[in-house]
């Protein structure tokens, strides 16, 4: 039996072990190393939860699927008009204000909506409304004295 295969395996194992520890920084966590990242402030795109539903009458138009055309900057980076960390082409609510984002941001770039009652958290006076309960414009059960 020849000793060459053992030596080759040993050399290959040393190479793999030596290169495995070389991790380059990725400040925005988008999967592209900072040294190669042409868009250094683009946050990692987040997946929507399987049961995510955000369909109020006001947002129906925004939620229509399809490509959107947005200009790019000098580095071919897409803009993020509302500064929420989600580029406009993937942001279902690209023109949010600091007020609408004050209670958090959902993975699709819209204001966080914890109880899925049709009213985003920033203006929901009843943030724990059970699913299926009809609510008013302030997120409270219809006819509730708190609204």
C-alpha angles and dihedrals in degrees: 000000000000122000093214097089091053092050091047091050091048091051092047092049091051091050094049093046092049095050096042094074095054102101117165120214118261106189097184094041094230095132095256118107114243091242090060100031112115090181103045097173099052109115122217111277111249127218119237117241113258092246095044111141123169109161117142119156090253093054100043092094092049093051097059107122124235141093119299124204115232129168120245129223128240090284094050089253121147118238125249101208097185096040096234094131095254117106116238096250090060097033114098088195105035096162101054119147128225088257094055091047095044095101095044143283128269119224090260093059096256126118112286114267110190104175099035094226095135096264119097116233096251091069101023110118091184104042097174101054109152117245115269096029114126109238139193127235091282095054097254124127108276109269094020114146091224092069 
